[in-house]
Amino acid sequence: MRCRAFAGDVLPTLVTEGAQVDAVEFQNGVSLNLKLTNCDSAGTSRSFSFKFRPDPILKLRRMGSVMTRFVAALAISLSLAAPCIAADTLADALRIIQGKELVDLTHTFSPTTPVWGGFGQATMSAACDPKTHQPYTIEHDGFRTTFYSMVGQYGTHVDPPAHFRSDGMTMDEIPLKQMILPLVVFDMTPMLPKDPNHALTIDDIKAWEKEHGTIPAGAFAALRTDMSKEWTANPEHFKRSPFPAWSLAAIKFLFEERKVTAIGHESLDTDTTETMDSETWILHQNHYQIEAMTNLDKVPPAGAVIVVTWPKVDHGVGFPARAFAILP
């Protein structure tokens, strides 16, 4: 560690050798600007500003050690300026997010959207006045609205545990903190020319980790197959079976060993077994999944964040969802 002190400064600029660099600047006797570079595995940079009361500053001026003064100042900032820290952190987080690229992971859906044959297509029509049975129009009523008739598992959608488990969490019971998660993407497309219906294995996951690092606990794991490119271009082929999918062994490894929170994929089902082994296991373990995702080819294998949510239907067991990724 190397420190440089400048005349008139209460604290020096602090430079740390190695992968992590902490830049600290103390100015005007009342403001500490702290910049952390490469402060996490994604290489994120964060900046914080702390305000102090005059009395502690006078005490700081009497300290002889540069490092002691730095530690004392930081301690004071944490103890005396907690409200300021929280506000700055949220504002800084918003600024960072607004400067990032966002990728929509959600398909547009319509009455022609691919859906499991057992459900049938959605219908969408103009909502009508129940008394006159006439559709509302902007010209006559000043507004218009649509009546939707469709199964919950339509388009890009959420499968909550209650979809397969009678006592499982319903859509409205899934915690909000499970809707903002680190995102990891397993790209199976290089394997598909030789094995078009490859099911992701534990070995595939471990090979991914050798290149990208251990999957973080609490992550959302997504499976890229590029099936989504056929969503509108070739919907009948999109609904094919078998198709590239997850293996049950890989699913169990992700949830039991790597402690992921949820998974998602481009297909309408989790695997191609007759008894839907993987989906049944996930939902019976009280985890949720997102089906019919898209644009996973635009997201890096690691480092992104997924935001996914859905309407808060009372005791809902499935509904179209909206998901997007925040790129690093």
C-alpha positions as CSV (number, residue, x, y, z in Angstrom):
1,M,0.0,0.0,0.0
2,R,1.3,3.4,-1.0
3,C,0.1,6.8,0.5
4,R,0.7,10.3,-0.7
5,A,-0.1,13.3,1.5
6,F,-0.7,16.8,0.1
7,A,-0.1,20.0,2.1
8,G,-3.3,21.3,3.7
9,D,-5.1,18.0,3.3
10,V,-6.4,16.3,6.5
11,L,-6.2,13.0,4.6
12,P,-4.1,11.8,1.7
13,T,-5.1,10.3,-1.6
14,L,-4.9,6.6,-1.0
15,V,-3.8,4.2,-3.7
16,T,-3.9,0.4,-3.3
17,E,-1.6,-1.8,-5.4
18,G,-3.2,-4.8,-7.1
19,A,-6.6,-5.7,-8.5
20,Q,-8.5,-3.5,-6.1
21,V,-7.9,0.3,-6.1
22,D,-9.3,2.5,-3.4
23,A,-9.2,6.3,-4.2
24,V,-9.8,8.5,-1.1
25,E,-9.8,12.3,-1.2
26,F,-10.5,14.5,1.8
27,Q,-11.4,18.1,0.8
28,N,-12.4,21.3,2.5
29,G,-12.4,19.8,6.0
30,V,-15.9,18.4,5.7
31,S,-16.2,16.1,2.7
32,L,-14.7,12.7,2.1
33,N,-14.9,11.3,-1.5
34,L,-14.3,7.6,-1.7
35,K,-14.0,5.7,-5.0
36,L,-13.8,1.9,-5.1
37,T,-12.6,0.3,-8.4
38,N,-12.9,-3.4,-9.1
39,C,-14.7,-3.8,-5.8
40,D,-16.5,-7.0,-6.9
41,S,-16.2,-9.9,-9.3
42,A,-17.9,-7.9,-12.0
43,G,-15.3,-5.1,-11.9
44,T,-17.8,-2.6,-10.6
45,S,-16.7,0.9,-9.7
46,R,-18.5,2.8,-6.9
47,S,-18.2,6.3,-5.5
48,F,-19.4,7.6,-2.1
49,S,-19.4,11.0,-0.5
50,F,-19.5,11.4,3.3
51,K,-20.2,14.6,5.3
52,F,-18.8,15.3,8.8
53,R,-19.5,17.5,11.7
54,P,-16.7,20.0,12.6
55,D,-15.8,18.6,16.0
56,P,-14.5,15.2,14.8
57,I,-12.5,17.0,12.1
58,L,-10.6,19.0,14.8
59,K,-9.7,15.7,16.4
60,L,-8.6,14.3,13.1
61,R,-6.2,17.1,12.6
62,R,-4.4,16.2,15.8
63,M,-3.7,12.6,14.7
64,G,-0.2,12.0,13.5
65,S,-0.6,8.8,11.5
66,V,-1.9,9.1,7.9
67,M,-3.6,5.7,8.1
68,T,-5.0,6.3,11.5
69,R,-6.6,9.5,10.3
70,F,-8.1,7.7,7.3
71,V,-9.6,4.9,9.4
72,A,-10.9,7.4,11.9
73,A,-12.5,9.5,9.2
74,L,-14.2,6.6,7.6
75,A,-15.5,5.3,11.0
76,I,-16.9,8.7,11.7
77,S,-18.6,8.9,8.3
78,L,-20.2,5.5,8.9
79,S,-21.5,6.4,12.4
80,L,-22.5,10.0,11.8
81,A,-23.6,10.1,8.2
82,A,-25.7,6.9,7.8
83,P,-28.7,8.7,6.2
84,C,-26.4,10.5,3.8
85,I,-24.7,7.2,2.9
86,A,-28.0,5.5,2.1
87,A,-29.3,8.3,-0.1
88,D,-26.0,8.5,-2.0
89,T,-25.9,4.8,-2.5
90,L,-29.4,4.6,-4.0
91,A,-28.8,7.6,-6.2
92,D,-25.5,6.2,-7.3
93,A,-27.1,2.8,-8.0
94,L,-29.7,4.5,-10.1
95,R,-27.2,6.5,-12.0
96,I,-25.2,3.3,-12.8
97,I,-28.2,1.4,-13.9
98,Q,-29.4,4.2,-16.2
99,G,-26.0,4.2,-17.9
100,K,-26.2,0.4,-18.6
101,E,-27.6,-1.4,-21.6
102,L,-30.9,-3.2,-20.9
103,V,-31.9,-6.3,-22.8
104,D,-35.6,-7.3,-23.1
105,L,-35.9,-11.1,-22.3
106,T,-39.6,-11.1,-23.0
107,H,-41.5,-12.1,-26.2
108,T,-44.4,-10.0,-27.5
109,F,-47.5,-12.2,-27.4
110,S,-50.7,-12.3,-29.5
111,P,-53.5,-14.7,-30.5
112,T,-51.0,-16.5,-32.8
113,T,-48.3,-17.0,-30.1
114,P,-47.0,-20.5,-29.7
115,V,-48.6,-22.3,-26.8
116,W,-49.0,-25.9,-25.6
117,G,-51.7,-27.6,-27.6
118,G,-53.6,-28.5,-24.4
119,F,-54.3,-24.8,-23.7
120,G,-55.3,-23.3,-27.0
121,Q,-54.7,-19.9,-28.4
122,A,-55.6,-16.6,-26.7
123,T,-58.4,-14.4,-27.9
124,M,-58.3,-10.6,-27.7
125,S,-61.3,-8.4,-28.5
126,A,-62.6,-4.9,-27.7
127,A,-64.2,-4.7,-24.3
128,C,-67.9,-3.8,-24.5
129,D,-70.3,-1.9,-22.4
130,P,-72.3,-4.7,-20.5
131,K,-75.5,-2.7,-20.9
132,T,-75.3,-1.9,-24.6
133,H,-72.9,-4.6,-25.7
134,Q,-71.2,-2.0,-27.8
135,P,-67.4,-1.9,-27.8
136,Y,-65.8,1.1,-26.2
137,T,-64.1,3.5,-28.7
138,I,-62.0,6.6,-28.4
139,E,-64.3,8.4,-30.8
140,H,-67.5,7.7,-28.8
141,D,-66.4,7.1,-25.2
142,G,-63.0,8.8,-25.1
143,F,-61.2,5.5,-24.3
144,R,-60.7,1.9,-25.4
145,T,-59.7,-1.3,-23.7
146,T,-59.3,-4.9,-24.5
147,F,-60.8,-8.1,-23.2
148,Y,-58.2,-10.9,-23.0
149,S,-59.1,-14.6,-22.8
150,M,-56.0,-16.8,-22.3
151,V,-54.4,-19.4,-20.1
152,G,-51.9,-18.1,-17.5
153,Q,-49.0,-20.0,-19.0
154,Y,-49.0,-17.9,-22.2
155,G,-46.1,-16.1,-23.9
156,T,-43.0,-15.5,-21.7
157,H,-44.5,-16.6,-18.4
158,V,-43.9,-17.5,-14.8
159,D,-44.5,-20.9,-13.4
160,P,-44.9,-20.5,-9.6
161,P,-44.6,-23.6,-7.4
162,A,-48.4,-23.7,-7.0
163,H,-48.6,-24.6,-10.8
164,F,-47.6,-28.2,-9.8
165,R,-47.8,-28.2,-6.0
166,S,-51.1,-27.8,-4.2
167,D,-49.5,-26.1,-1.2
168,G,-46.8,-24.3,-3.1
169,M,-46.1,-20.6,-3.3
170,T,-48.5,-18.7,-5.6
171,M,-47.5,-15.8,-7.8
172,D,-48.4,-13.2,-5.2
173,E,-46.4,-15.0,-2.5
174,I,-43.0,-15.0,-4.3
175,P,-40.8,-12.6,-2.4
176,L,-39.8,-9.4,-4.2
177,K,-36.2,-10.0,-3.6
178,Q,-36.4,-13.1,-5.8
179,M,-37.3,-10.8,-8.7
180,I,-33.9,-9.1,-8.9
181,L,-31.1,-11.6,-9.2
182,P,-27.6,-12.1,-10.6
183,L,-28.0,-13.7,-14.0
184,V,-25.9,-16.6,-15.4
185,V,-26.4,-17.9,-19.0
186,F,-25.5,-21.3,-20.2
187,D,-25.0,-21.2,-23.9
188,M,-25.7,-24.7,-25.4
189,T,-25.7,-23.5,-29.1
190,P,-22.1,-24.8,-29.8
191,M,-23.3,-28.3,-28.8
192,L,-26.5,-28.4,-30.9
193,P,-25.1,-29.1,-34.4
194,K,-23.9,-32.5,-33.2
195,D,-26.7,-33.1,-30.6
196,P,-29.8,-31.0,-31.5
197,N,-31.7,-32.2,-28.4
198,H,-28.8,-32.0,-25.9
199,A,-29.8,-31.8,-22.2
200,L,-27.5,-29.7,-20.1
201,T,-25.4,-31.8,-17.8
202,I,-23.4,-31.3,-14.6
203,D,-20.2,-31.6,-16.6
204,D,-21.5,-28.8,-18.9
205,I,-22.0,-26.6,-15.8
206,K,-18.6,-27.3,-14.4
207,A,-17.0,-26.5,-17.7
208,W,-18.8,-23.2,-17.7
209,E,-17.5,-22.5,-14.2
210,K,-13.9,-23.2,-15.2
211,E,-14.3,-20.3,-17.7
212,H,-16.5,-17.9,-15.8
213,G,-16.2,-18.7,-12.1
214,T,-18.5,-20.4,-9.6
215,I,-22.1,-19.7,-10.0
216,P,-23.1,-17.2,-7.3
217,A,-25.6,-18.3,-4.7
218,G,-29.0,-16.8,-5.3
219,A,-28.5,-16.5,-9.0
220,F,-31.0,-16.9,-11.8
221,A,-29.8,-19.6,-14.2
222,A,-30.9,-19.3,-17.9
223,L,-30.5,-21.8,-20.7
224,R,-29.6,-20.4,-24.1
225,T,-30.6,-22.6,-27.1
226,D,-31.7,-19.9,-29.6
227,M,-35.1,-21.7,-30.0
228,S,-36.6,-18.2,-29.4
229,K,-35.5,-17.2,-32.9
230,E,-38.3,-19.4,-34.2
231,W,-41.0,-17.8,-32.0
232,T,-42.5,-15.9,-35.0
233,A,-40.3,-17.2,-37.9
234,N,-41.3,-20.8,-37.4
235,P,-43.8,-21.3,-34.5
236,E,-44.7,-24.9,-35.4
237,H,-41.1,-26.0,-35.2
238,F,-40.6,-23.9,-32.1
239,K,-43.2,-26.2,-30.4
240,R,-41.3,-29.4,-31.4
241,S,-40.5,-32.2,-29.0
242,P,-37.8,-33.3,-28.2
243,F,-35.8,-30.0,-28.0
244,P,-32.6,-28.8,-26.2
245,A,-33.4,-28.7,-22.5
246,W,-32.2,-29.2,-19.0
247,S,-31.3,-32.5,-17.4
248,L,-32.8,-33.3,-14.0
249,A,-29.2,-33.9,-12.7
250,A,-28.2,-30.5,-13.8
251,I,-31.3,-28.9,-12.2
252,K,-30.6,-30.6,-8.9
253,F,-27.0,-29.6,-9.0
254,L,-27.9,-25.9,-9.6
255,F,-30.4,-25.7,-6.7
256,E,-28.8,-28.1,-4.2
257,E,-25.1,-27.4,-4.7
258,R,-25.0,-23.9,-6.2
259,K,-28.1,-22.6,-4.4
260,V,-29.6,-20.8,-7.4
261,T,-33.0,-19.1,-6.8
262,A,-34.7,-19.7,-10.1
263,I,-34.2,-20.9,-13.7
264,G,-35.4,-19.9,-17.1
265,H,-35.3,-21.2,-20.7
266,E,-36.4,-20.5,-24.2
267,S,-38.7,-23.5,-24.6
268,L,-42.2,-24.0,-23.4
269,D,-41.1,-26.9,-21.1
270,T,-38.1,-27.6,-18.8
271,D,-37.2,-31.0,-20.3
272,T,-38.5,-33.6,-22.7
273,T,-39.3,-36.4,-20.3
274,E,-42.8,-37.8,-20.5
275,T,-43.4,-37.0,-16.8
276,M,-41.8,-33.5,-16.9
277,D,-39.3,-34.6,-14.3
278,S,-37.2,-31.4,-14.1
279,E,-40.2,-29.0,-13.9
280,T,-42.0,-31.2,-11.4
281,W,-38.9,-31.3,-9.2
282,I,-38.3,-27.5,-9.4
283,L,-41.9,-26.6,-8.5
284,H,-42.2,-29.2,-5.8
285,Q,-39.1,-27.7,-4.2
286,N,-41.0,-24.4,-4.0
287,H,-38.9,-22.6,-6.7
288,Y,-40.2,-20.7,-9.6
289,Q,-39.2,-20.7,-13.3
290,I,-39.6,-18.5,-16.3
291,E,-40.5,-20.1,-19.7
292,A,-40.3,-18.9,-23.3
293,M,-37.5,-16.4,-22.7
294,T,-35.8,-14.6,-25.6
295,N,-32.6,-12.5,-26.5
296,L,-30.4,-14.6,-24.3
297,D,-27.8,-14.4,-27.1
298,K,-27.5,-10.7,-26.2
299,V,-26.6,-11.3,-22.6
300,P,-23.0,-12.3,-21.4
301,P,-22.5,-15.6,-19.6
302,A,-22.0,-13.9,-16.2
303,G,-22.1,-10.4,-14.7
304,A,-25.6,-9.3,-15.7
305,V,-28.6,-8.8,-13.4
306,I,-32.1,-10.0,-14.3
307,V,-35.3,-8.2,-13.2
308,V,-38.4,-10.3,-13.7
309,T,-41.9,-9.6,-12.4
310,W,-45.6,-10.3,-13.1
311,P,-49.1,-9.2,-12.0
312,K,-50.0,-9.8,-8.4
313,V,-52.9,-12.2,-9.0
314,D,-54.4,-13.5,-5.8
315,H,-53.4,-17.2,-5.5
316,G,-52.3,-17.1,-9.2
317,V,-50.7,-20.2,-10.6
318,G,-49.2,-18.7,-13.8
319,F,-49.2,-15.5,-15.9
320,P,-47.3,-13.7,-18.6
321,A,-44.2,-12.2,-17.1
322,R,-41.9,-9.3,-18.1
323,A,-38.1,-9.9,-17.8
324,F,-35.1,-7.9,-18.7
325,A,-31.4,-8.0,-18.1
326,I,-29.1,-5.2,-16.9
327,L,-25.8,-5.7,-18.6
328,P,-22.5,-5.2,-16.8
